[in-house]
Amino acid sequence: MTCGQTDSAPTATASSKPPPATEADPANPLHNAFWRRDRAVVDEELRRVCARPLTFYPGFQFTGDLESVDTPGAWFVTRSSTVLEISRNPQIYSSSSGITINNFPPEFNEYFTSIITMDDPRHARLRKLVSAGFTPRMLARLEDSVQDQARLIVDNVCERGECDFVTDVAARLPLRIVCDLMGIPASEHDFVFDQSNVILGAADNEYVPELGDFVTAILTAGEALSNLMDEVAESKVGVDTGDLTSVLVNAEVDGERLTRAELASFFILLVVAGNETTRNAISWGLVYLTDHPDQRRIWAGDFEGTANTAVEEIIRLASPVTYMRRTVLDDTVLEGRKIDEGDMVVMNYLCANRDESLFDAPYTFDVRRDPNPHLGFGGPGPHFCLGAHLARREIKVMFREIFNRIGDIRATGEPIPLSSAFIHGIKHLPAAFTPSKPVGARV
């Protein structure tokens, strides 16, 4: 009997933890197979998962060329209060061993060891350096860019009357903003998009057809993005071009600078976290507005007055980053269960944002929900999302442009889910609307 197959959980002892499974288990929320199913089935399963006490779920036993990837399993945290406890105690719950349930080979560290996978004091040093680029001046510059790009994106689809909302609309805005932020040429945008899809969608055969070689695929994508960032950074040395790369290349905080490797890893983090997650929040937003026409009417009737709470509700319900893992540094207790040193704990934000002890009707989409203490940007503590303000701005501006220009847009089919337990992603979403004329460049 495994913890993924019962509503009761055994006493927390080392012997009670089931070994990794040799086949994907659709009842195990750590396995991608759980998330590939119809969303109604996933939602119903999540209700059962969230109702259980703290439970250990087995990982996955890779074979053949993937034996170097270790996925031992993890304690699955669903309650908001427990996520908060873990987030506020990084001295017990470490990020430095990785943020997903997979323990990847050491060569991954070259590209994927940005601030999100560090503990203090190294984390504090790097976060202080990169925060130098997130100044009010930089954010104000980006806000103008967000509006301009949203207008151009709608211009590109408005005459057609239909589109793939994910690839044609939702994915375009955050990608362009991240690239603009870092000074990446427009000619490289599609390349960056493709590589980020590989990194987060490596277990999805649309992005990596040869699934058995996903480790190589991720490393190759990481190397490609790192090389691109290195080329861009080289052109910014000693030059103030107004973008974040020029700031970070030339910035010095307390006598320290970012190394090229640190800058490249930070760029990969932005591409993955800043692009993919905002893209999925916008995509899920259209799904929810289509499913709930009454909520669409409320928001459309007073866009500015409702926008802030509507955006927070999209982020809560979508929870684009499904979970973050921490590794326990010393024996401890969570929810009355003994957790051993070295165990993984998974903070599942999707479940925590549906915590019935915290949210009324948590599965209901309510654009006026207030208060809304969701954890869509992670819990409090050193790893709270650095780009939360920018993400909120992008979602709000994109939907303002949509409501003003193609206001009757609706999803015309079910969202096609990303095969991932880590990202609550949508790959494709067909949509239709009444065609309109482009507005052209702003004068």
Secondary structure, DSSP 4 states (H G I P E B T S, - for coil): --GGG-SS-----GGGSPPPBSS--TT-TTSHHHHTS-HHHHHHHHHHHHHSPSEEEE-B---GGGTT-B--EEEEE--HHHHHHHHT-TTTEESTT-SSS-B--GGGGGTS-SGGG--TTHHHHHHHHHHTT--HHHHHHHHHHHHHHHHHHHHHHTTTSEEEIIIIIITHHHHHHHHHHHT--GGGHHHHHHHHHHHHSTTSTTT-SSGGGHHHHHHHHHHHHHHHHHHHHHHHTT---SSHHHHHHH--BTTB---HHHHHHHHHHIIIIIIIHHHHHHHHHHHHHHH-HHHHHHHHHTHHHHHHHHHHHHHHHH-SB-EEEEEESS-EEETTEEE-TT-EEEEEHHHHTT-TTTSSSTTS--TT--S----TT--SSTTS-TTHHHHHHHHHHHHHHHHHHSTT-EE-S--EE-S-SSB--EEE-EEE--------S--
